[in-house]
Amino acid sequence: MATVQVRDVPDEVAEIIAEKASAEHKSVSAYLRDLMAADVKLELQKRAIARWDDNLKRLHAELGMPTASDISGAEVIRELRDEYERGDG
């Protein structure tokens, strides 16, 4: 495991972190580890979504499908309403 060292933490920040850690019955190290892990989890989710979005765009391009920006929501609703009124939907 890696060791992370943070220097020049303002006293007020250190005090509040210590208070929050104590309130959660954790050491400062455990509290900060949990904060960092939560931040990394969010970052990994953002990266996964970005990869998925890129893959989806690439697949749409390969298949010649329109992208979401090519179709307005109003057009979709209009088409669905027209189909419903014709009895197609």
Backbone as a printed PyTorch tensor [residue, N CA C, xyz], in Angstrom:
tensor([[[  0.8350,  -1.1780,   0.0000],
         [  0.0000,   0.0000,   0.0000],
         [  0.8760,   1.2370,   0.0000]],

        [[  0.3800,   2.2560,  -0.6390],
         [  1.0960,   3.5270,  -0.7180],
         [  0.8760,   4.3440,   0.5490]],

        [[  1.7950,   5.2350,   0.7950],
         [  1.6650,   6.1770,   1.9010],
         [  1.5290,   7.5630,   1.2980]],

        [[  0.5310,   8.3000,   1.7670],
         [  0.3010,   9.6580,   1.2880],
         [  0.5520,  10.5950,   2.4580]],

        [[  1.3460,  11.6160,   2.2210],
         [  1.6470,  12.5700,   3.2810],
         [  1.2170,  13.9450,   2.7960]],

        [[  0.4990,  14.6680,   3.6380],
         [  0.0160,  15.9980,   3.2770],
         [  0.6620,  17.0090,   4.2140]],

        [[  1.2870,  18.0010,   3.6430],
         [  1.9640,  19.0280,   4.4370],
         [  1.1810,  20.3380,   4.3730]],

        [[  1.4730,  21.1960,   5.3150],
         [  0.9360,  22.5610,   5.3360],
         [ -0.5930,  22.6070,   5.3670]],

        [[ -1.1930,  21.7300,   6.1420],
         [ -2.6470,  21.7410,   6.3270],
         [ -2.9650,  22.8340,   7.3560]],

        [[ -3.8380,  23.7670,   7.0100],
         [ -4.1900,  24.8060,   7.9760],
         [ -4.7570,  24.1910,   9.2630]],

        [[ -4.4510,  24.8190,  10.3890],
         [ -4.8910,  24.2950,  11.6920],
         [ -6.4020,  24.0900,  11.7430]],

        [[ -7.1430,  25.0740,  11.2390],
         [ -8.6070,  24.9680,  11.2730],
         [ -9.0920,  23.7420,  10.4950]],

        [[ -8.4880,  23.4770,   9.3620],
         [ -8.8630,  22.3170,   8.5460],
         [ -8.5520,  21.0300,   9.3100]],

        [[ -7.3620,  20.9520,   9.8900],
         [ -6.9590,  19.7650,  10.6410],
         [ -7.8900,  19.5230,  11.8300]],

        [[ -8.2830,  20.6010,  12.5090],
         [ -9.1810,  20.4650,  13.6590],
         [-10.5430,  19.9320,  13.2500]],

        [[-11.0750,  20.4720,  12.1770],
         [-12.3990,  20.0170,  11.7200],
         [-12.3430,  18.5780,  11.2420]],

        [[-11.2870,  18.2240,  10.5410],
         [-11.1360,  16.8250,  10.1070],
         [-11.0650,  15.9130,  11.3180]],

        [[-10.3240,  16.3010,  12.3330],
         [-10.2210,  15.4940,  13.5550],
         [-11.5840,  15.3680,  14.2320]],

        [[-12.3500,  16.4520,  14.2720],
         [-13.6910,  16.4150,  14.8660],
         [-14.6080,  15.4680,  14.0970]],

        [[-14.5850,  15.5720,  12.7700],
         [-15.4520,  14.7170,  11.9460],
         [-15.0470,  13.2490,  12.0790]],

        [[-13.7560,  13.0020,  12.1170],
         [-13.2780,  11.6230,  12.2860],
         [-13.7560,  11.0740,  13.6230]],

        [[-13.6290,  11.8750,  14.6570],
         [-14.0600,  11.4490,  15.9930],
         [-15.5650,  11.1770,  16.0200]],

        [[-16.3320,  12.0390,  15.3760],
         [-17.7900,  11.8630,  15.3390],
         [-18.1820,  10.5610,  14.6410]],

        [[-17.3470,  10.1090,  13.7250],
         [-17.6170,   8.8510,  13.0190],
         [-16.8750,   7.6780,  13.6580]],

        [[-16.2860,   7.9250,  14.8140],
         [-15.5380,   6.9020,  15.5560],
         [-14.4330,   6.2830,  14.6990]],

        [[-13.6900,   7.1770,  14.0340],
         [-12.5930,   6.7470,  13.1770],
         [-11.3480,   7.5430,  13.5380]],

        [[-10.2200,   6.9870,  13.1780],
         [ -8.9840,   7.7590,  13.2760],
         [ -8.9820,   8.7600,  12.1240]],

        [[ -8.1340,   9.7740,  12.2330],
         [ -8.0180,  10.7410,  11.1410],
         [ -7.5700,  10.0240,   9.8680]],

        [[ -6.6370,   9.0980,  10.0090],
         [ -6.1620,   8.3490,   8.8310],
         [ -7.2980,   7.5690,   8.1780]],

        [[ -8.1060,   6.8800,   8.9830],
         [ -9.2200,   6.1010,   8.4330],
         [-10.2470,   7.0170,   7.7800]],

        [[-10.5240,   8.1450,   8.4300],
         [-11.4850,   9.1050,   7.8870],
         [-11.0160,   9.6280,   6.5280]],

        [[ -9.7500,  10.0400,   6.4500],
         [ -9.2130,  10.5560,   5.1880],
         [ -9.1170,   9.4660,   4.1240]],

        [[ -8.7860,   8.2510,   4.5320],
         [ -8.7470,   7.1140,   3.5890],
         [-10.1300,   6.9140,   2.9770]],

        [[-11.1660,   6.9650,   3.8200],
         [-12.5340,   6.7860,   3.3200],
         [-12.9330,   7.9140,   2.3740]],

        [[-12.5360,   9.1620,   2.7050],
         [-12.8220,  10.2910,   1.8110],
         [-12.1440,  10.1040,   0.4570]],

        [[-10.8890,   9.6990,   0.4930],
         [-10.1580,   9.4970,  -0.7630],
         [-10.7680,   8.3450,  -1.5690]],

        [[-11.1430,   7.2830,  -0.8970],
         [-11.7390,   6.1390,  -1.5920],
         [-13.0640,   6.5350,  -2.2420]],

        [[-13.8680,   7.3450,  -1.5430],
         [-15.1430,   7.7980,  -2.1110],
         [-14.8970,   8.6810,  -3.3310]],

        [[-13.8900,   9.5460,  -3.2510],
         [-13.5580,  10.4170,  -4.3760],
         [-13.0920,   9.5990,  -5.5780]],

        [[-12.2730,   8.6020,  -5.3280],
         [-11.7860,   7.7470,  -6.4150],
         [-12.9370,   6.9500,  -7.0250]],

        [[-13.8570,   6.4870,  -6.2020],
         [-15.0170,   5.7430,  -6.7130],
         [-15.8110,   6.6060,  -7.6860]],

        [[-16.0580,   7.8760,  -7.3120],
         [-16.7680,   8.7940,  -8.2100],
         [-15.9850,   9.0190,  -9.5000]],

        [[-14.6800,   9.1880,  -9.3790],
         [-13.8490,   9.4000, -10.5700],
         [-13.8830,   8.1860, -11.4870]],

        [[-13.8170,   6.9960, -10.9160],
         [-13.8730,   5.7770, -11.7340],
         [-15.2190,   5.6490, -12.4370]],

        [[-16.2940,   6.0410, -11.7450],
         [-17.6200,   6.0110, -12.3680],
         [-17.6830,   6.9960, -13.5340]],

        [[-17.1430,   8.2100, -13.3330],
         [-17.1320,   9.2030, -14.4130],
         [-16.3480,   8.6860, -15.6120]],

        [[-15.2110,   8.0630, -15.3510],
         [-14.3880,   7.5360, -16.4480],
         [-15.0980,   6.4040, -17.1770]],

        [[-15.7780,   5.5440, -16.4330],
         [-16.5110,   4.4330, -17.0520],
         [-17.6380,   4.9690, -17.9280]],

        [[-18.3420,   5.9830, -17.4470],
         [-19.4290,   6.5820, -18.2250],
         [-18.8700,   7.2280, -19.4860]],

        [[-17.7310,   7.9130, -19.3660],
         [-17.1140,   8.5480, -20.5390],
         [-16.7050,   7.4970, -21.5680]],

        [[-16.1260,   6.3720, -21.0990],
         [-15.7500,   5.2850, -22.0200],
         [-16.9870,   4.7060, -22.6950]],

        [[-18.0460,   4.4980, -21.9040],
         [-19.2800,   3.9450, -22.4540],
         [-19.8490,   4.8960, -23.5010]],

        [[-19.8380,   6.1910, -23.1880],
         [-20.3560,   7.1870, -24.1180],
         [-19.5410,   7.1990, -25.4070]],

        [[-18.2130,   7.1360, -25.2950],
         [-17.3620,   7.0880, -26.4860],
         [-17.6390,   5.8410, -27.3200]],

        [[-17.7780,   4.7050, -26.6450],
         [-18.0730,   3.4510, -27.3540],
         [-19.4250,   3.5260, -28.0580]],

        [[-20.4000,   4.1260, -27.3910],
         [-21.7300,   4.2540, -27.9790],
         [-21.6930,   5.1550, -29.2110]],

        [[-20.9760,   6.2690, -29.1130],
         [-20.8430,   7.1750, -30.2650],
         [-20.1520,   6.4710, -31.4330]],

        [[-19.0980,   5.7130, -31.1310],
         [-18.3750,   4.9880, -32.1710],
         [-19.2880,   3.9510, -32.8280]],

        [[-20.0610,   3.2430, -32.0300],
         [-20.9770,   2.2370, -32.5640],
         [-22.0560,   2.8880, -33.4200]],

        [[-22.5950,   4.0040, -32.9540],
         [-23.5950,   4.7210, -33.7570],
         [-23.0100,   5.1170, -35.1040]],

        [[-21.7760,   5.6110, -35.0960],
         [-21.1340,   6.0240, -36.3450],
         [-20.9270,   4.8150, -37.2570]],

        [[-20.4640,   3.6880, -36.6990],
         [-20.2280,   2.4740, -37.5010],
         [-21.5190,   1.9620, -38.1200]],

        [[-22.6200,   2.0750, -37.3950],
         [-23.9060,   1.5740, -37.8760],
         [-24.6900,   2.6160, -38.6620]],

        [[-24.1540,   3.8350, -38.7270],
         [-24.8440,   4.8980, -39.4490],
         [-26.0940,   5.3840, -38.7450]],

        [[-26.1270,   5.2200, -37.4410],
         [-27.2960,   5.6380, -36.6690],
         [-27.1650,   7.1070, -36.2970]],

        [[-28.2980,   7.7950, -36.1830],
         [-28.2240,   9.1960, -35.7560],
         [-27.8370,   9.2820, -34.2830]],

        [[-27.1870,  10.3660, -33.9350],
         [-26.8470,  10.5830, -32.5290],
         [-27.9840,  11.3420, -31.8730]],

        [[-27.9510,  11.4100, -30.5630],
         [-29.0060,  12.0980, -29.8240],
         [-29.1030,  13.5600, -30.2470]],

        [[-27.9870,  14.1710, -30.6140],
         [-28.0180,  15.5790, -31.0120],
         [-28.6440,  15.7750, -32.3950]],

        [[-28.7750,  14.6900, -33.1730],
         [-29.3880,  14.7800, -34.4970],
         [-30.9060,  14.7760, -34.4250]],

        [[-31.4620,  14.3560, -33.3000],
         [-32.9110,  14.2120, -33.1510],
         [-33.3590,  15.0400, -31.9550]],

        [[-34.3650,  15.8610, -32.1520],
         [-34.8590,  16.6390, -31.0190],
         [-35.9360,  15.8390, -30.2850]],

        [[-36.0810,  16.1200, -29.0130],
         [-37.1210,  15.4650, -28.2190],
         [-38.5010,  15.7670, -28.7630]],

        [[-38.6840,  16.9880, -29.2510],
         [-39.9880,  17.3680, -29.8090],
         [-40.3310,  16.5040, -31.0240]],

        [[-39.3360,  16.2150, -31.8490],
         [-39.5760,  15.3630, -33.0240],
         [-40.0150,  13.9650, -32.6050]],

        [[-39.3690,  13.4150, -31.6080],
         [-39.7110,  12.0730, -31.1280],
         [-41.1330,  12.0520, -30.5980]],

        [[-41.4840,  13.0470, -29.8010],
         [-42.8430,  13.1080, -29.2360],
         [-43.8700,  13.2700, -30.3510]],

        [[-43.5630,  14.1200, -31.3280],
         [-44.4800,  14.3270, -32.4600],
         [-44.6970,  13.0150, -33.2120]],

        [[-43.6050,  12.2760, -33.4640],
         [-43.7380,  10.9950, -34.1670],
         [-44.5700,  10.0010, -33.3740]],

        [[-44.3080,   9.9080, -32.0840],
         [-45.0730,   8.9810, -31.2490],
         [-46.5500,   9.3600, -31.2120]],

        [[-46.8280,  10.6540, -31.0940],
         [-48.2150,  11.1190, -31.0680],
         [-48.9000,  10.8020, -32.3910]],

        [[-48.2100,  11.0360, -33.5090],
         [-48.7810,  10.7410, -34.8290],
         [-49.0670,   9.2530, -34.9860]],

        [[-48.1300,   8.4010, -34.5370],
         [-48.3400,   6.9510, -34.6000],
         [-49.5440,   6.5500, -33.7740]],

        [[-49.6550,   7.1350, -32.5950],
         [-50.7790,   6.8100, -31.7070],
         [-52.1060,   7.2120, -32.3490]],

        [[-52.1250,   8.4060, -32.9330],
         [-53.3630,   8.8900, -33.5610],
         [-53.7450,   8.0760, -34.7760]],

        [[-52.7680,   7.5260, -35.4850],
         [-53.0360,   6.6590, -36.6530],
         [-53.4190,   5.2540, -36.2100]],

        [[-53.1770,   4.9500, -34.9470],
         [-53.4680,   3.6050, -34.4490],
         [-52.3010,   2.6540, -34.6140]],

        [[-51.1120,   3.1710, -34.9570],
         [-49.9280,   2.3450, -35.1430],
         [-49.2630,   1.9790, -33.8130]],

        [[-49.5150,   2.7610, -32.7690],
         [-48.7660,   2.5710, -31.5300],
         [-49.5140,   2.0300, -30.4290]]])
